[in-house]
Amino acid sequence: MSVLTSTPREFVFRFTGPEDFVEFFRVNYGPTFTAFAGLDDDARAGLYADLVELARRHDSSTNATLRIRATYLETLATR
């Protein structure tokens, strides 16, 4: 018999600013890397600007850094 246990968790992304956040995902996160790679220069600049603005809107820091809270559901299966 298996038992599933789910627990809401939170992760806080911390970066020096929104541009660093976007750059990190542009270089290191496959779907974001692929999205940028498939665009021409103008569209790439537009996506970059949109993602920077999105990061700014979700920033919860009280200083010049960036802090974005993200929730996820941790689910463990045990036998």
C-alpha positions in Angstrom: 0.0 0.0 0.0 1.3 3.5 -0.9 0.7 6.7 1.0 0.8 10.1 -0.6 1.6 13.1 1.6 1.4 16.6 0.2 2.8 19.7 1.9 2.7 23.3 0.6 6.2 24.7 0.5 7.8 28.0 -0.4 11.0 28.9 -2.2 12.4 32.4 -2.3 14.4 33.4 -5.4 17.0 35.9 -4.4 19.0 37.9 -7.0 20.8 41.3 -7.1 18.1 42.7 -9.3 15.4 41.8 -11.9 18.0 41.8 -14.8 20.1 39.2 -13.0 17.0 37.1 -12.4 16.1 37.1 -16.1 19.7 36.5 -17.2 20.0 33.5 -14.9 16.9 31.9 -16.4 17.9 32.9 -20.0 21.2 31.1 -19.6 20.3 28.2 -17.3 16.7 27.2 -17.7 16.0 25.2 -20.8 12.5 26.5 -21.7 13.6 30.2 -21.3 16.9 29.5 -23.2 14.9 28.0 -26.0 12.4 30.8 -26.1 15.1 33.4 -26.4 17.0 31.3 -29.0 13.9 31.1 -31.3 13.4 34.9 -31.5 14.9 37.6 -33.7 16.8 40.5 -32.0 13.7 42.7 -31.6 11.5 40.0 -30.2 14.3 38.9 -27.9 14.6 42.4 -26.5 10.9 42.5 -26.0 10.8 39.2 -24.1 13.7 40.4 -22.0 11.9 43.6 -21.1 8.7 41.8 -20.4 10.4 39.3 -18.0 12.2 42.1 -16.2 8.9 43.9 -15.7 7.3 40.6 -14.5 10.1 40.2 -12.0 9.7 43.7 -10.7 6.0 43.2 -10.2 6.6 40.1 -8.1 9.5 41.5 -6.1 8.9 41.5 -2.4 12.3 42.9 -1.3 12.5 46.0 0.8 15.9 47.1 -0.6 17.7 47.2 -4.0 17.8 43.4 -4.4 15.2 41.1 -5.9 13.2 38.7 -3.8 10.4 36.6 -5.4 8.4 34.1 -3.3 7.3 31.0 -5.1 5.0 28.3 -3.7 5.0 24.7 -4.7 3.4 21.5 -3.5 5.8 18.8 -2.3 4.3 15.3 -2.7 6.0 12.2 -1.2 5.0 8.7 -2.0 5.9 6.0 0.5 5.3 2.3 0.5 
